[in-house]
Amino acid sequence: MELFINQVLAGIATGAIYACMALAVVMIYQAIDHLNFAQGEMAMFSTFIAWQLMQWGVPYWWAFLLTLAFAFAGGILIERLLFKPLAKAPVLTNVAGFIALFAIVNSVAGLVWDFTIKPFPTPFGSAPFLGSQLISTHQAGMIGVTVGLLILLYLFFQFTRIGLAMRAAASLPESARLVGINTSWMIALGWGMAAAIGSIAGILIAPVVFLEPNMMGGVLIYGFAAAVLGGLTSPLGAVVGGFLVGVFENLAGTYIPEIGNELKLPIALALIITVLVLKPAGLFGRPIVKRV
């Protein structure tokens, strides 16, 4: 029983990272109806920025805040320079843009910081949380940050004018334009917020997987699985999906010997296919109906 509880808690902790990544994926999807295949690389690059700031002597939390600001500005810049001109382009053109962005960001990170593995600090420590051997303080910190982020986003989208405008621009863009909302800039803000949320995922997972340019590849796939499971139209579903994928991954790797650590990633891909076949809208997503 102790092993089961330990694996569930560890799954919730890693699921917090998948939830952050899924949330970033969903925000981009709601803005432009495309999946950002470079979301993980953007998060990785922001994590390197945080590491570099700390190497220069900037305290952890100041580096954290400065990195969020950098990621937010970078997300807006990418949308303005690359994806705004592609707004009316065919789907495959956007996919090519995402793949190009993926390759460019990964290569630039390797060029600047090389491909050697680097340790990344944690502000929470690695001691047992509250004296319990079931979960560490870093794992508890990851869960706490994700829950806090979800609460802040809920308050932002429910009770602020910009948040309400972003929701309107995402769900009913034509009606939003008619009431004076600049939907183009709402999309840009969505990109900025998604980049900042992704950077949080990168900073939190870096102490676990260590820092290197390819660190977010598997995390992004799990993020996609979580987003599809929860529903690509539901930020809450993305977070719930992240926690479910984290727990499912840990339990499957522990109790199904044939899976082990080597087959955990294919499990995420199988989960994506299963959800798309059985419930394409996800657990919390709304079916998209188009008039023909």
TORRO-677406 format. One record per residue (C-alpha): residue in three letters; residue number from 1; x negated, z negated, y. Coordinates in pm, 1 decimal, decimal comma. Layout:
N
   resn   resi          X          Z          Y
    ALA    NUM          X          Z          Y
...
END
This chain:
292
   resn   resi          X          Z          Y
    MET      1        0,0        0,0        0,0
    GLU      2     -286,2      -79,9      237,5
    LEU      3     -432,6      267,4      175,7
    PHE      4      -97,4      426,7      257,7
    ILE      5      -62,0      231,9      584,3
    ASN      6     -421,1      311,6      676,6
    GLN      7     -368,4      683,8      620,8
    VAL      8      -41,5      683,6      817,6
    LEU      9     -203,6      507,8     1114,1
    ALA     10     -506,2      739,6     1100,6
    GLY     11     -267,3     1034,2     1082,7
    ILE     12      -81,4      910,4     1389,8
    ALA     13     -412,8      879,9     1575,9
    THR     14     -526,7     1235,6     1494,5
    GLY     15     -167,8     1350,6     1544,6
    ALA     16     -195,6     1228,6     1903,7
    ILE     17     -463,6     1493,4     1962,4
    TYR     18     -253,6     1761,7     1793,7
    ALA     19       39,0     1650,4     2010,6
    CYS     20     -163,5     1700,0     2330,7
    MET     21     -275,2     2043,7     2218,1
    ALA     22       76,6     2138,9     2107,6
    LEU     23      211,8     2022,0     2442,3
    ALA     24      -34,5     2247,7     2625,0
    VAL     25       60,5     2540,3     2398,4
    VAL     26      432,0     2484,1     2461,9
    MET     27      385,8     2467,1     2839,7
    ILE     28      209,8     2805,7     2843,0
    TYR     29      469,4     2951,7     2605,8
    GLN     30      755,6     2836,2     2825,4
    ALA     31      584,2     2985,6     3130,0
    ILE     32      498,4     3333,6     2997,5
    ASP     33      648,9     3359,3     2644,4
    HIS     34      304,7     3397,2     2484,4
    LEU     35       78,5     3170,7     2280,2
    ASN     36     -254,1     3095,8     2445,1
    PHE     37     -514,7     3157,4     2174,9
    ALA     38     -786,2     3037,2     2413,7
    GLN     39     -625,9     2696,8     2474,5
    GLY     40     -875,8     2521,4     2249,0
    GLU     41    -1175,3     2689,2     2413,6
    MET     42    -1049,5     2591,7     2758,3
    ALA     43    -1022,4     2231,1     2637,3
    MET     44    -1371,5     2249,1     2487,6
    PHE     45    -1521,2     2380,7     2811,5
    SER     46    -1355,3     2101,7     3011,2
    THR     47    -1494,3     1847,4     2765,6
    PHE     48    -1843,3     1984,3     2826,3
    ILE     49    -1783,6     1942,7     3200,9
    ALA     50    -1697,1     1574,8     3140,6
    TRP     51    -2008,8     1532,0     2924,8
    GLN     52    -2228,2     1693,9     3188,8
    LEU     53    -2088,3     1471,2     3463,2
    MET     54    -2164,2     1163,1     3253,7
    GLN     55    -2516,4     1294,7     3189,3
    TRP     56    -2558,0     1303,6     3566,4
    GLY     57    -2461,0      937,1     3587,0
    VAL     58    -2093,5      963,3     3679,8
    PRO     59    -1892,9      672,0     3526,1
    TYR     60    -1663,2      765,5     3236,4
    TRP     61    -1327,9      734,0     3410,6
    TRP     62    -1446,8      912,5     3723,3
    ALA     63    -1577,6     1192,5     3502,2
    PHE     64    -1241,8     1192,8     3322,3
    LEU     65    -1045,3     1233,0     3648,1
    LEU     66    -1283,1     1493,7     3789,4
    THR     67    -1255,7     1690,1     3465,4
    LEU     68     -875,6     1685,5     3484,6
    ALA     69     -898,0     1820,7     3839,8
    PHE     70    -1144,7     2090,5     3727,6
    ALA     71     -924,8     2189,1     3431,0
    PHE     72     -611,9     2200,5     3648,5
    ALA     73     -781,3     2424,2     3906,2
    GLY     74     -936,4     2636,9     3631,6
    GLY     75     -600,5     2691,1     3462,5
    ILE     76     -445,2     2809,3     3788,4
    LEU     77     -742,5     3037,4     3856,3
    ILE     78     -721,4     3197,3     3510,5
    GLU     79     -350,1     3264,0     3554,3
    ARG     80     -395,3     3411,5     3902,6
    LEU     81     -691,9     3635,3     3814,9
    LEU     82     -615,8     3742,9     3457,4
    PHE     83     -258,6     3687,4     3345,0
    LYS     84      -58,6     3740,1     3663,2
    PRO     85     -164,5     4109,1     3668,6
    LEU     86      -58,9     4127,8     3300,2
    ALA     87      286,0     3978,0     3361,6
    LYS     88      467,4     4305,0     3285,5
    ALA     89      212,3     4442,6     3042,4
    PRO     90      290,2     4493,5     2669,7
    VAL     91      257,2     4195,6     2436,4
    LEU     92      -57,8     4329,6     2270,0
    THR     93     -225,6     4361,8     2610,6
    ASN     94     -168,1     3990,4     2670,0
    VAL     95     -296,6     3910,4     2320,7
    ALA     96     -612,2     4109,5     2395,6
    GLY     97     -650,5     3912,6     2718,9
    PHE     98     -626,4     3581,6     2532,1
    ILE     99     -880,4     3693,6     2271,5
    ALA    100    -1118,6     3809,1     2544,5
    LEU    101    -1078,9     3476,2     2724,6
    PHE    102    -1148,6     3293,4     2396,5
    ALA    103    -1472,9     3486,3     2340,1
    ILE    104    -1591,5     3458,7     2700,5
    VAL    105    -1535,7     3082,6     2730,7
    ASN    106    -1695,9     3012,7     2391,4
    SER    107    -2000,1     3227,8     2470,7
    VAL    108    -2048,5     3082,8     2818,7
    ALA    109    -2032,9     2727,1     2680,3
    GLY    110    -2294,4     2815,8     2417,4
    LEU    111    -2513,2     2982,0     2677,7
    VAL    112    -2502,1     2687,3     2917,8
    TRP    113    -2507,1     2393,0     2675,6
    ASP    114    -2624,7     2565,2     2349,9
    PHE    115    -2462,5     2521,4     2008,3
    THR    116    -2626,4     2195,0     1902,4
    ILE    117    -2398,8     1900,5     1825,2
    LYS    118    -2388,3     1632,4     2093,9
    PRO    119    -2246,8     1278,1     2072,9
    PHE    120    -1965,1     1198,2     2313,1
    PRO    121    -1887,1      842,3     2430,0
    THR    122    -1555,5      664,1     2394,7
    PRO    123    -1429,4      410,7     2650,0
    PHE    124    -1226,4      230,5     2385,4
    GLY    125    -1504,1      141,8     2141,3
    SER    126    -1492,4      172,4     1763,2
    ALA    127    -1422,6     -189,3     1665,7
    PRO    128    -1112,2     -281,7     1462,1
    PHE    129     -802,6     -287,2     1682,2
    LEU    130     -673,5     -644,9     1729,2
    GLY    131     -888,6     -754,1     1436,3
    SER    132     -713,8     -517,9     1193,5
    GLN    133     -921,2     -295,9      966,0
    LEU    134     -638,6      -41,0      949,9
    ILE    135     -702,5      123,0     1287,0
    SER    136     -990,8      130,1     1534,4
    THR    137     -971,2       73,3     1907,4
    HIS    138    -1050,5      441,7     1970,6
    GLN    139     -763,7      550,6     1747,1
    ALA    140     -530,6      308,1     1923,4
    GLY    141     -655,5      442,8     2255,5
    MET    142     -575,1      800,0     2153,3
    ILE    143     -221,5      700,1     2061,6
    GLY    144     -176,0      503,0     2383,1
    VAL    145     -301,8      785,0     2605,1
    THR    146      -72,7     1038,3     2436,2
    VAL    147      235,4      817,0     2466,1
    GLY    148      152,0      740,9     2829,6
    LEU    149      105,5     1112,0     2899,3
    LEU    150      444,0     1191,2     2745,2
    ILE    151      614,0      928,0     2961,6
    LEU    152      447,4     1060,3     3278,7
    LEU    153      547,8     1417,8     3196,8
    TYR    154      906,4     1310,5     3128,7
    LEU    155      926,0     1134,3     3464,8
    PHE    156      763,9     1432,6     3637,3
    PHE    157     1003,5     1691,0     3494,4
    GLN    158     1312,6     1474,9     3533,2
    PHE    159     1269,6     1312,2     3874,1
    THR    160     1042,2     1526,2     4094,2
    ARG    161     1135,3     1840,3     4287,1
    ILE    162      835,0     2033,2     4158,7
    GLY    163      909,4     1930,7     3801,6
    LEU    164     1271,8     2039,4     3829,8
    ALA    165     1161,4     2366,6     3990,9
    MET    166      918,1     2430,6     3704,5
    ARG    167     1192,8     2369,8     3448,8
    ALA    168     1425,1     2607,5     3632,7
    ALA    169     1155,5     2874,4     3659,2
    ALA    170     1084,3     2849,9     3287,2
    SER    171     1444,9     2853,3     3162,7
    LEU    172     1625,6     3069,6     3423,4
    PRO    173     1365,6     3257,7     3628,2
    GLU    174     1608,6     3501,5     3793,2
    SER    175     1845,2     3225,4     3903,9
    ALA    176     1549,5     3017,8     4022,3
    ARG    177     1428,2     3303,2     4242,4
    LEU    178     1775,2     3339,3     4393,1
    VAL    179     1770,4     2976,2     4513,5
    GLY    180     1427,1     3016,3     4673,0
    ILE    181     1191,4     2888,8     4401,1
    ASN    182      856,2     3065,6     4389,5
    THR    183      855,5     3125,5     4014,7
    SER    184      511,0     3287,1     4024,1
    TRP    185      349,4     2967,8     4151,6
    MET    186      554,9     2755,4     3914,0
    ILE    187      398,0     2953,6     3628,5
    ALA    188       53,3     2894,1     3778,9
    LEU    189      121,4     2520,3     3801,2
    GLY    190      228,6     2526,3     3437,0
    TRP    191     -106,0     2684,5     3347,4
    GLY    192     -289,8     2419,9     3545,6
    MET    193     -102,6     2134,6     3379,0
    ALA    194     -151,3     2286,3     3032,7
    ALA    195     -526,1     2316,6     3094,4
    ALA    196     -544,1     1954,3     3212,4
    ILE    197     -348,1     1830,6     2908,5
    GLY    198     -575,0     2032,7     2679,1
    SER    199     -879,9     1875,7     2841,1
    ILE    200     -740,6     1530,9     2756,9
    ALA    201     -718,4     1637,1     2392,1
    GLY    202    -1077,8     1759,8     2398,9
    ILE    203    -1214,4     1443,6     2559,8
    LEU    204    -1028,9     1221,0     2312,5
    ILE    205    -1129,4     1411,0     1998,3
    ALA    206    -1493,4     1471,5     2098,7
    PRO    207    -1612,2     1121,9     1991,2
    VAL    208    -1467,3     1192,4     1645,4
    VAL    209    -1577,2     1552,3     1577,3
    PHE    210    -1876,6     1551,7     1817,4
    LEU    211    -1923,3     1798,0     2101,0
    GLU    212    -2012,0     2163,4     2037,4
    PRO    213    -1861,4     2500,2     2139,4
    ASN    214    -1657,7     2545,9     1818,5
    MET    215    -1516,5     2192,7     1807,5
    MET    216    -1157,3     2285,1     1895,6
    GLY    217    -1097,4     2570,1     1649,1
    GLY    218     -926,4     2361,4     1382,6
    VAL    219     -754,6     2139,8     1639,2
    LEU    220     -591,0     2445,2     1799,0
    ILE    221     -451,9     2560,3     1463,6
    TYR    222     -305,4     2214,8     1404,0
    GLY    223     -169,4     2227,8     1759,1
    PHE    224        1,3     2559,0     1682,5
    ALA    225      145,7     2408,9     1364,1
    ALA    226      277,3     2109,5     1559,3
    ALA    227      426,7     2331,1     1830,4
    VAL    228      602,7     2552,5     1574,7
    LEU    229      724,9     2250,8     1377,5
    GLY    230      864,6     2073,5     1682,7
    GLY    231      985,9     2388,8     1855,6
    LEU    232      807,8     2614,5     2102,6
    THR    233     1079,8     2548,9     2360,4
    SER    234     1062,6     2168,0     2338,6
    PRO    235      779,5     1956,3     2487,3
    LEU    236      919,4     1650,0     2308,6
    GLY    237      929,0     1847,3     1984,6
    ALA    238      563,7     1942,2     2033,3
    VAL    239      462,9     1576,0     2056,6
    VAL    240      675,8     1473,0     1757,7
    GLY    241      540,7     1771,5     1565,0
    GLY    242      185,2     1666,7     1645,1
    PHE    243      234,8     1319,7     1502,0
    LEU    244      413,6     1458,6     1194,3
    VAL    245      137,7     1712,0     1126,1
    GLY    246     -129,4     1442,0     1162,2
    VAL    247       42,4     1209,3      916,5
    PHE    248      125,3     1490,1      672,0
    GLU    249     -233,6     1617,8      678,8
    ASN    250     -379,9     1273,9      604,9
    LEU    251     -135,3     1186,5      328,0
    ALA    252     -172,7     1526,4      160,7
    GLY    253     -551,7     1501,4      166,5
    THR    254     -540,4     1149,2       22,0
    TYR    255     -273,6     1174,5     -248,0
    ILE    256     -313,0     1534,5     -362,0
    PRO    257     -665,7     1554,7     -510,1
    GLU    258     -659,5     1935,1     -528,2
    ILE    259     -631,1     1955,6     -148,2
    GLY    260     -903,4     1722,3      -24,5
    ASN    261    -1068,8     1788,0      310,3
    GLU    262    -1150,0     2152,5      232,9
    LEU    263     -787,8     2270,8      212,4
    LYS    264     -638,4     2072,0      501,7
    LEU    265     -651,6     2368,8      738,6
    PRO    266     -464,0     2605,4      503,8
    ILE    267     -200,6     2332,7      476,0
    ALA    268     -141,0     2365,2      851,9
    LEU    269     -107,6     2743,0      818,3
    ALA    270      131,1     2703,1      524,9
    LEU    271      336,2     2460,8      736,2
    ILE    272      362,4     2720,1     1015,8
    ILE    273      486,2     2986,7      772,5
    THR    274      734,9     2749,2      606,6
    VAL    275      888,7     2641,9      937,5
    LEU    276      911,5     3001,1     1062,0
    VAL    277     1094,8     3101,4      742,4
    LEU    278     1331,8     2804,4      717,5
    LYS    279     1388,9     2709,7     1081,7
    PRO    280     1227,5     2953,1     1326,4
    ALA    281     1332,0     2749,5     1632,2
    GLY    282     1162,1     2432,7     1499,7
    LEU    283     1304,2     2083,8     1466,7
    PHE    284     1385,4     2039,6     1836,7
    GLY    285     1372,2     2396,0     1967,2
    ARG    286     1675,4     2589,2     2081,1
    PRO    287     1754,2     2927,4     1923,6
    ILE    288     1689,9     3215,5     2165,1
    VAL    289     1990,9     3441,4     2199,8
    LYS    290     1958,6     3781,5     2367,8
    ARG    291     2245,6     4004,5     2471,7
    VAL    292     2215,2     4357,8     2337,3
END
